[in-house]
Amino acid sequence: MNLSDLQRKDVVSLDDGKKLGRIVDASITDNGFISYFVVMPVRFFRFWKSSSEITITFTQIKRIGADVILVEL
C-alpha cells in the first residue's frame, strides 16, 4: 500500500467515532522506517480557525478499511 492510498482515507477514532481528518504527511527515520503519520483535521474554514495536527503511530492503527482508517488514541 502506498502513502497516497492512505491519504485518500478518513481517519476515525475508535474511542468516540469522530472523524479526525486525513493523513497529510509521514515522518521517516534515517533507516527508512515510518515513525508516525501526520493527520490534519478537515475544516472548511481553515483560514479563520487554527487547526492542530495529530500524530498517529502504527501501534495506534487498529484497522485499515476500504474507506477509513480506525485508530485508538
Backbone hydrogen bonds, N-H to C=O, Kabsch-Sander energy under -0.5 kcal/mol:
donor,donor_aa,acceptor,acceptor_aa,energy
6,L,2,N,-1.5
7,Q,3,L,-2.0
8,R,4,S,-0.6
8,R,5,D,-0.7
9,K,6,L,-1.3
10,D,67,D,-1.9
11,V,21,G,-3.1
12,V,10,D,-0.6
12,V,69,I,-2.8
13,S,18,K,-2.6
14,L,71,V,-3.2
17,G,13,S,-1.6
20,L,11,V,-3.2
20,L,18,K,-0.6
21,G,11,V,-1.1
22,R,40,M,-1.7
23,I,9,K,-0.6
24,V,38,V,-3.0
25,D,38,V,-1.3
27,S,36,Y,-3.0
28,I,26,A,-0.6
29,T,33,F,-3.2
32,G,29,T,-1.5
35,S,27,S,-3.0
35,S,33,F,-0.6
36,Y,27,S,-1.0
37,F,56,I,-3.1
38,V,25,D,-3.0
39,V,37,F,-0.6
39,V,54,I,-3.6
40,M,22,R,-2.4
43,R,41,P,-0.7
46,R,43,R,-0.6
46,R,44,F,-0.6
48,W,45,F,-0.8
49,K,45,F,-1.5
54,I,39,V,-2.9
56,I,37,F,-2.4
60,Q,57,T,-0.8
61,I,57,T,-0.7
61,I,58,F,-0.6
62,K,60,Q,-0.5
62,K,70,L,-2.8
63,R,70,L,-1.5
65,G,63,R,-0.6
65,G,68,V,-3.1
69,I,10,D,-2.8
70,L,63,R,-2.9
71,V,12,V,-2.5
72,E,60,Q,-2.5
73,L,71,V,-0.5
